[in-house]
Amino acid sequence: MSFAAGKEKDDMFARVKSGCVLLALVCIALSLVTDSASAITAEIARKCNALTTKQFPPREPGNPAAGSAKGSGRAQHDFFNKCVANGGKVDDDNAK
């Protein structure tokens, strides 16, 4: 009976070992697949936030929850993303 108990113990350790190897391979594969997104600087984020606020002023000054007098939330989001993508610069045509 001790032989069978030893075999079950070996099987259990083999399963744990193979599970750990599989987990390690998955982690390595995921780290190779993910693209590293470049982080924007705080300076560019502040500049684009100011330009977005200027382009889309709030309906009620001091109350951003009231919404924008111009454009939708999606338009603001797109404007901000375009500003960040251009390094804090926007076209003069869209900014007026």
Secondary structure, DSSP 4 states (H G I P E B T S, - for coil): -HHHHHHHHHHHHHHHHHHHHHHHHHHHHHHHHSPPPPPPPHHHHHHHHHHHHHHS-EEETTEEEEEESSS-HHHHHHHHHHHHHTTS---HHHH-
